[in-house]
Amino acid sequence: MPEGPDLFLTSKFINTVCDGLIFAGKVEKSEVSKNPEVPFESDKYVVSATSRGKELKLTLAPIKRENSSSGRGKVCMARSQKGTQEPMDLVFRFGMSGTFKLVPVAEMPKHAHLRFYTKGSPPQVLCFVDVRRFGRWEVDATWQPNRGPCVMLEYEKFRENVLKNLSDKAFNRPICEALLNQKFFNGIGNYLRAEILYRSKIPPFEMARTVLENLQHREQYSDTTLSKKLKWKQENPDLLELCHTVPMEVIKLGSKDYDPANPGEYEAFKEWFQCYFNPDSKTLHDANGRTIWFQGDPGPMAPKEKKSRKKLLRVKAESASPKVTKLTVKRDSKINALQEGAEGIRKSGRKKRTKSVQDSEDDTMESRTGKPNTRSRRKTSVSHAPPVTVAPMESQKRRASARKNIAVVATVPRAKRVKAK
């Protein structure tokens, strides 16, 4: 993500390549961009840029021309079809991948979302290129009022703004999170905070107010002479001084940061890193989800380690699968028990029914032969009804009674008593 030094270098790049170039016509916006249209049109105009922290201001100024009819040698504003065109300021915030490029019109990049065309031949185009489309621009705008002084170009104001507002709730956060607050650290980003904290040997998750109050007390009670104080500061810079000197080192490198079109500069920029993206460094995520690179102890406010989303889903799946299996087994066992019980009843009913019919036939034969019915004497009740067998219960009733395992017993009527002669 472009940070303060990168926007400063981009403004320097625009002023260098646009020096002596004349632009003309309308400012063109891509169809896919959700940023506002730029209502600017002029026969001739020039482009210049300046930066402040993480913002870049692009100024479009129509060229003044002499009015020969007046004879006074004065100048007036260039006129377009819509009348006099006043100068216009566009304020850019680059997002994750914004940058400016000057290329021939035939080689205009695919993700050029704002275009300024030159008047000369061959025609060229200065375009704002943003692959991820997180960048924003505002028309007729100025610097955002809620952003603090620039850490590079307004160092004294920046330092004073921080030390006078230590009671702000922003300094209740860890120092690594406070450094990304543009209200106080305008221009500091992710790679700069890692390098600043590493060089100052401050744990990233130390409370910001605790770190910065020590600087306030040191300034109030320092009794050293000015020359000794300056020498000591050069040898032992504090955190706020590093917020100024570290970005200035990047500017001296002349790097374009993440621009792959300059491989030599990009390699030098990567070699400059001491902590950021260093394989020996550790990483944690702050409260905003941003990755902080550090070495040593993270500090007392370090977040607890959390399992990744994939691991959490895997644990949930493993803990839920046995429950489903148990429920399935229980359901299957009940069904099996019902089926087995029904089959047992069916078999037992058939056997008992067969036996009862056979007994009734034996009793009938005994009555015919005149032999006493010993089986009938065991019964307490006497029935003179003809032999009747009880049919087995229906299938639904047998299934319901299977849980109690109660067998249906067929009753056999008693034979008529035969008196002995």
PyMOL commands that set and color helices and strands:
alter all, ss='L'
color gray80, all
select helices_A, chain A and resi 4-17+105-107+155-163+169-172+175-178+190-200+208-220+226-235+239-253+263-272+309-369+374-378+395-402
alter helices_A, ss='H'
color red, helices_A
select strands_A, chain A and resi 23-26+28-29+41-52+55-62+65-66+75-76+79-80+83-84+88-93+98-104+112-117+124-130+136-139+282-285+291-294
alter strands_A, ss='S'
color yellow, strands_A
deselect
rebuild
show_as cartoon
